[in-house]
Amino acid sequence: MHSRKKVLHLFEGFGIELEYMIVDKSSLRVLPIADKLIYDEVGAYVSDVEFGSIAWSNELVQHVIELKTQFPANSLVGLCEQFQEHVQKINHMLAKYNAMLLPTGAHPLMNPFTETVLWQHEYSSVYEAYNRIFDCRGHGWSNLQSTHINLPFANDEEFAKLHAAIRLLLPLIPALSASSPIMEGKLTGLQDTRIEVYRHNQQKIPSIAGKIIPEPVYSRQQYEELILNPIYADVAPYDEEGVLREEFVNSRGAIARFTRNAIEIRLIDIQECPLADLAIAQAITGVLQALVASRWQPVELIKDYDTQLLADLLLQIIHTGQETLIQDQQLLACFGLETAKPCTAGELWKYVVAETGALDKQPELLAALQIILTQGNLAKRIADSLGEAPTQEAIQHVYQKLATCLNLGQLYNLNAYAKNFTHL
């Protein structure tokens, strides 16, 4: 989300970023042609292509393209249609290469150690630095696609409220958004394999990602002293030119971007179409608004919620998604559930979505979220379609359907497809 001169207050602007794989239409093999796509549009190998309110940009690897809001949008309403228009435009352009965009948080068949091609053009020095330090030929680098939500704050007081709310909600997000149950042709046993590989991809320098859940820090000075400066110090011996001494090197599930006065939520797997992405984004921002406004508990009471407890819950949810049983009464009370009984992550989401009414005036988004909350997140729907030991042919069949969902702007609805393709 690019900055503007005007300072935006809480929830006065929204930045959305959507990452997609470029694959061969027939085999689903990843195709490193993002640079060709950009060149075909503007006649140059550049990092960003601007179309007014929406832009395209490159990522670390050549088989991924990102669609993003060029400037903070005043509302999430209408963004779905804009992103969908660009998905179809790109698919039309890719047709001459027998290529298309593929959704989900991870490619189900890719071998990143043999198929990774890093971006070679503008901004490549950053990617080269990452590759030199960490070797980016791994799933946690070259095979993960996400949705980012950027939310503004105007000052330390607003940052503190927003950061506290985001910390509390982060571990619950994959219950809605997990879409990566398969890697290298096998069900991993996780619903959000992308987060699992992401949280390990920089173990060489542990301070970069921390526990994924950010520490309870609530001012710019405190954030720089306790999070950013230790990261810069730890990275410095590997980065003599200081290429990575920037806020983006912080790899927690949500990071402060003080240069933009925004917090960027990075924990969301990309979905099967923008309709699903925006439904999840609207649900998340609706709950964050309620938390910031102290709807259920004073925001001051949630600021010091234990980081390790939140990190432990995140690990549970990336395994079992909406079925994860939440027994922490203190956490449930933060969302207005004053009960001695535990509830599942899915039940909690149904409750808070109904309580906030975040999607009540957007029937298409509400219908999309209802599919996610009744049939399960995309990872569960994919796994339910495939059975316990899917063949490569069955996996390809399901992911071809997901590519169709992306192009048509439709959710992967189990009521509309056969539940098992293992006979193929």
C-alpha positions in Angstrom: 0.0 0.0 0.0 1.6 3.2 -1.2 1.7 6.2 1.1 -0.2 9.5 0.5 0.6 12.9 2.0 -2.7 12.8 3.9 -2.4 11.0 7.2 -5.0 8.3 7.4 -6.6 7.4 10.7 -7.7 3.9 11.8 -9.8 2.2 9.1 -9.8 5.2 6.8 -7.8 3.3 4.2 -7.3 -0.3 3.1 -4.5 -1.9 1.1 -4.9 -5.3 -0.4 -2.2 -7.5 -2.1 -3.0 -10.8 -3.9 -0.2 -13.2 -5.1 -0.8 -15.8 -7.8 1.3 -18.5 -9.4 1.7 -18.6 -13.2 1.5 -22.2 -14.5 1.2 -24.3 -17.6 -2.5 -24.8 -18.4 -2.1 -28.5 -19.2 0.5 -29.8 -16.7 0.2 -27.1 -13.9 4.0 -26.9 -14.0 5.1 -23.4 -12.8 6.3 -21.1 -15.5 8.8 -18.4 -14.7 7.4 -15.8 -17.1 6.2 -13.0 -14.8 8.8 -10.7 -16.5 7.4 -11.6 -20.0 3.9 -10.8 -18.8 5.0 -7.4 -17.6 7.0 -6.8 -20.7 4.1 -7.6 -22.9 2.0 -4.9 -21.1 4.5 -2.0 -20.9 7.5 -3.0 -23.2 10.0 -3.0 -20.3 11.2 -5.3 -17.5 10.0 -3.2 -14.6 8.8 -4.1 -11.1 5.4 -2.3 -11.1 2.8 -1.8 -13.7 0.1 0.8 -12.7 -3.5 0.8 -13.9 -4.9 3.6 -11.8 -6.2 2.1 -8.6 -4.8 -1.4 -9.2 -1.2 -2.3 -10.0 0.8 -5.5 -10.8 4.2 -6.2 -9.4 6.9 -8.8 -9.4 7.8 -11.0 -6.4 10.9 -13.0 -5.3 10.4 -15.6 -8.0 9.6 -15.4 -11.7 6.5 -17.6 -11.5 4.5 -15.3 -9.2 2.7 -12.1 -10.0 1.1 -9.8 -7.4 -2.0 -7.6 -7.9 -2.4 -4.8 -5.4 -4.2 -1.6 -4.6 -2.0 1.2 -5.9 -3.2 3.6 -3.1 -5.2 3.0 0.0 -8.8 2.3 -0.9 -11.5 4.2 1.0 -13.4 1.0 1.4 -13.1 -2.7 0.7 -16.4 -2.5 -1.2 -15.9 -2.9 -5.0 -12.3 -4.1 -4.8 -13.4 -7.7 -5.5 -14.7 -6.7 -9.0 -11.5 -4.7 -9.7 -9.2 -7.5 -8.8 -11.3 -10.0 -10.8 -11.1 -7.8 -13.9 -7.3 -7.9 -13.7 -7.2 -11.7 -13.1 -9.1 -12.2 -16.3 -7.0 -9.7 -18.2 -3.8 -11.5 -17.1 -5.2 -14.9 -18.0 -6.1 -13.6 -21.4 -2.5 -12.3 -21.9 -1.0 -15.6 -20.6 -3.0 -17.7 -23.1 -0.4 -17.3 -25.8 2.1 -19.1 -23.5 -0.5 -21.8 -22.8 -0.3 -20.4 -19.2 -2.8 -19.3 -16.6 -2.9 -18.0 -13.0 -3.3 -20.6 -10.2 -4.6 -19.8 -6.7 -4.0 -21.3 -3.3 -1.2 -20.7 -0.7 1.2 -23.3 -2.2 1.7 -25.2 -5.4 0.7 -28.8 -4.8 3.3 -30.4 -7.1 6.2 -28.0 -7.4 9.8 -29.1 -6.6 11.3 -25.7 -5.5 14.8 -27.1 -5.6 14.7 -27.7 -9.3 12.1 -25.2 -10.5 12.9 -22.0 -8.7 13.9 -19.0 -10.9 14.5 -15.7 -9.0 13.4 -12.4 -10.4 16.3 -11.1 -12.4 15.4 -7.5 -13.1 14.6 -4.3 -11.2 15.1 -4.6 -7.4 16.9 -7.9 -7.9 19.7 -6.9 -5.4 17.3 -7.5 -2.5 16.4 -11.0 -3.8 20.0 -11.8 -4.4 20.8 -10.9 -0.8 18.1 -13.1 0.6 19.2 -15.9 -1.7 22.9 -15.5 -0.6 21.9 -15.7 3.1 19.1 -18.2 3.1 19.1 -20.1 -0.3 15.6 -19.3 -1.6 15.1 -22.7 -3.3 12.7 -23.9 -0.7 9.0 -24.1 -0.2 9.2 -21.3 2.4 10.6 -19.0 -0.2 9.6 -19.9 -3.7 6.4 -21.8 -3.1 4.0 -19.7 -1.0 1.4 -17.2 -2.1 -0.5 -14.9 0.3 -2.9 -12.1 0.7 -1.7 -9.0 2.6 -4.0 -6.5 4.3 -2.5 -3.1 5.1 -4.3 -0.9 7.7 -3.3 2.6 8.5 -2.6 4.4 11.8 -1.9 8.1 12.3 0.1 8.1 15.5 1.4 6.0 18.4 -1.9 5.9 20.1 -3.6 4.5 17.1 -0.7 2.1 16.4 -1.0 0.7 19.9 -4.7 0.0 19.6 -4.4 -1.6 16.1 -1.3 -3.6 17.0 -3.0 -5.0 20.1 -6.1 -6.0 18.1 -4.1 -7.6 15.3 -1.9 -9.6 17.7 -5.0 -11.1 19.3 -6.7 -12.0 16.1 -3.6 -13.3 14.1 -3.7 -16.9 15.3 -7.4 -17.3 14.4 -7.0 -16.1 10.8 -5.8 -19.4 9.3 -9.0 -21.0 10.5 -10.6 -19.0 7.7 -7.8 -18.6 5.2 -5.7 -21.9 5.2 -5.5 -23.1 1.6 -2.2 -25.1 1.4 -2.9 -28.7 2.5 -0.6 -30.3 -0.2 3.1 -30.0 -1.0 5.1 -32.2 -3.4 2.0 -34.2 -4.3 1.1 -35.3 -0.8 -1.3 -34.2 1.9 0.9 -32.8 4.6 -1.5 -33.3 7.5 -1.6 -29.5 7.9 -4.3 -27.1 6.7 -1.8 -24.2 6.4 1.5 -25.7 5.3 2.5 -22.3 3.9 2.7 -20.8 7.4 4.6 -23.9 8.7 7.3 -23.6 6.0 7.2 -19.8 6.3 8.0 -19.8 10.0 11.1 -21.9 9.4 12.5 -20.3 6.3 14.8 -17.9 8.2 15.9 -20.0 11.1 19.5 -19.0 10.4 18.5 -15.7 12.0 15.7 -16.4 14.4 14.9 -12.8 15.3 13.6 -12.1 11.8 10.4 -14.0 12.2 10.3 -14.4 16.0 7.3 -16.5 17.1 5.3 -15.1 14.0 3.0 -13.5 16.6 4.5 -10.0 17.2 5.7 -9.0 20.6 3.5 -6.6 22.7 5.1 -3.3 21.7 3.0 -0.2 21.4 5.0 2.7 20.1 7.4 3.4 17.2 10.3 3.8 19.5 9.6 0.6 21.4 9.1 -1.3 18.2 12.3 -0.1 16.7 14.2 -0.9 19.9 12.8 -4.3 20.6 12.0 -5.7 17.2 13.7 -3.9 14.3 17.1 -2.9 15.7 17.8 -6.5 17.0 16.9 -7.8 13.5 19.1 -5.3 11.8 22.0 -6.2 14.1 21.6 -9.9 13.6 21.4 -9.6 9.8 24.3 -7.1 9.5 27.1 -9.7 9.5 25.5 -11.4 6.4 24.5 -8.1 4.7 27.5 -5.9 4.5 25.9 -3.5 2.0 22.9 -3.0 4.2 20.4 -4.0 1.4 18.1 -5.7 4.0 18.2 -2.9 6.6 14.5 -2.1 5.9 11.2 -2.7 7.7 10.2 -5.4 5.2 12.9 -7.8 6.5 10.8 -8.3 9.6 8.9 -11.5 8.8 6.3 -11.7 11.6 2.7 -12.5 10.7 2.0 -8.8 10.9 4.7 -6.1 10.6 4.7 -2.3 11.3 5.5 -0.2 8.2 6.2 3.1 9.8 7.4 4.6 6.5 3.7 4.1 5.4 2.1 4.5 8.8 0.4 1.1 8.3 0.5 -2.4 9.7 0.7 -5.2 7.1 -1.0 -8.5 7.9 0.9 -11.3 6.1 -0.6 -14.4 7.6 -3.4 -15.0 5.1 -3.1 -17.7 2.4 -4.4 -16.6 -1.0 -7.8 -18.0 -1.8 -9.4 -19.5 -4.9 -10.8 -16.1 -6.2 -10.8 -12.4 -5.1 -14.4 -12.8 -3.9 -13.1 -15.2 -1.2 -10.1 -13.0 -0.4 -12.2 -9.9 0.1 -14.8 -11.8 2.2 -12.1 -12.9 4.5 -10.5 -9.4 4.5 -13.8 -7.8 5.4 -14.4 -10.3 8.2 -11.0 -9.6 9.6 -11.2 -5.9 9.5 -14.7 -5.9 11.0 -13.5 -7.9 14.0 -10.4 -5.6 14.3 -12.6 -2.5 14.3 -14.7 -4.1 17.2 -11.5 -4.9 19.2 -10.0 -1.4 18.6 -13.3 0.2 19.7 -13.3 -1.9 23.0 -16.6 -3.5 22.0 -16.1 -6.6 24.1 -13.1 -5.8 26.4 -11.2 -2.5 26.9 -8.4 -2.6 24.4 -5.9 -1.9 27.2 -6.7 -5.3 28.7 -5.7 -7.2 25.5 -2.4 -5.4 25.0 -0.3 -7.7 27.1 -1.9 -11.0 26.1 0.9 -13.6 26.2 2.8 -14.0 23.0 3.6 -17.7 23.6 -0.1 -18.5 24.2 -1.0 -16.9 20.9 1.8 -18.6 19.1 0.8 -22.0 20.5 -2.8 -21.4 19.3 -1.5 -20.5 15.9 0.3 -23.8 15.6 -2.8 -25.7 16.6 -4.9 -23.8 14.0 -2.6 -24.4 11.1 -3.0 -28.1 11.8 -6.8 -28.4 12.5 -8.3 -25.1 11.3 -11.9 -24.4 12.3 -12.1 -27.7 14.2 -9.4 -26.4 16.7 -10.9 -26.4 20.2 -10.2 -23.1 22.1 -10.4 -23.6 25.9 -8.7 -20.4 27.0 -11.6 -18.5 28.7 -9.6 -15.3 28.8 -9.1 -15.3 25.1 -12.8 -16.1 24.4 -13.8 -13.3 26.8 -11.7 -10.9 24.7 -14.2 -11.6 21.9 -17.3 -11.3 24.1 -17.8 -15.0 24.8 -18.2 -15.2 28.6 -18.6 -18.9 28.9 -17.0 -21.8 30.8 -17.4 -24.0 27.8 -14.7 -24.3 25.1 -15.6 -23.6 21.5 -14.0 -24.3 18.2 -12.3 -21.7 16.1 -15.0 -22.0 13.5 -17.7 -21.4 16.1 -15.8 -18.3 17.4 -15.6 -16.9 13.8 -19.4 -17.5 13.2 -20.1 -15.6 16.5 -17.8 -12.6 15.8 -18.9 -12.3 12.2 -22.6 -12.2 13.3 -21.8 -9.8 16.2 -19.9 -7.3 14.1 -22.2 -7.5 11.0 -19.2 -6.7 8.9 -20.6 -8.3 5.8 -24.3 -7.7 6.3 -24.6 -5.1 3.6 -22.4 -7.0 1.1 -24.5 -10.1 0.2 -22.0 -11.6 -2.2 -19.2 -11.5 0.4 -21.4 -12.8 3.1 -22.5 -15.7 0.9 -18.8 -16.5 0.2 -17.9 -16.4 3.9 -20.8 -18.7 4.7 -19.3 -21.3 2.4 -16.0 -21.0 4.2 -17.7 -21.2 7.6 -20.0 -24.2 6.7 -17.9 -26.3 4.3 -14.6 -25.4 5.8 -11.6 -23.3 4.7 -10.2 -23.9 1.3 -7.6 -26.4 2.6 -10.3 -28.5 4.1 -12.5 -28.4 1.0 -9.5 -29.4 -1.1 -8.6 -32.3 1.2 -12.3 -33.4 1.4 -12.4 -33.5 -2.4 -9.3 -35.7 -2.6 -9.6 -38.3 0.1 -6.6 -39.6 2.1 -4.2 -40.7 -0.6 -4.8 -38.7 -3.7 -3.0 -39.5 -7.0 -1.2 -36.8 -8.9 -3.9 -37.0 -11.6 -6.6 -36.4 -8.9 -4.6 -33.4 -7.5 -4.2 -31.9 -11.0 -8.0 -32.3 -11.6 -8.9 -30.4 -8.4 -6.4 -27.6 -9.0 -7.6 -27.2 -12.6 -11.0 -26.6 -11.0 -9.5 -24.1 -8.7 -7.9 -22.3 -11.6 -11.4 -22.2 -13.2 -12.8 -20.8 -10.0 -10.2 -18.0 -10.1 -10.9 -17.1 -13.7 -14.7 -17.1 -13.1 -14.6 -15.4 -9.7 -16.4 -18.3 -8.0 -15.8 -20.1 -4.7 -14.8 -23.8 -4.7 -18.2 -25.1 -3.4 -18.3 -28.7 -2.5 -22.0 -28.8 -3.2 -21.2 -28.0 -6.8 -18.5 -30.6 -7.3 -18.1 -34.3 -6.7 -16.4 -34.9 -3.3 -13.9 -37.4 -4.4 -11.7 -37.4 -7.5 -9.4 -40.3 -6.5 -10.9 -42.6 -9.1 -9.5 -40.4 -11.9 
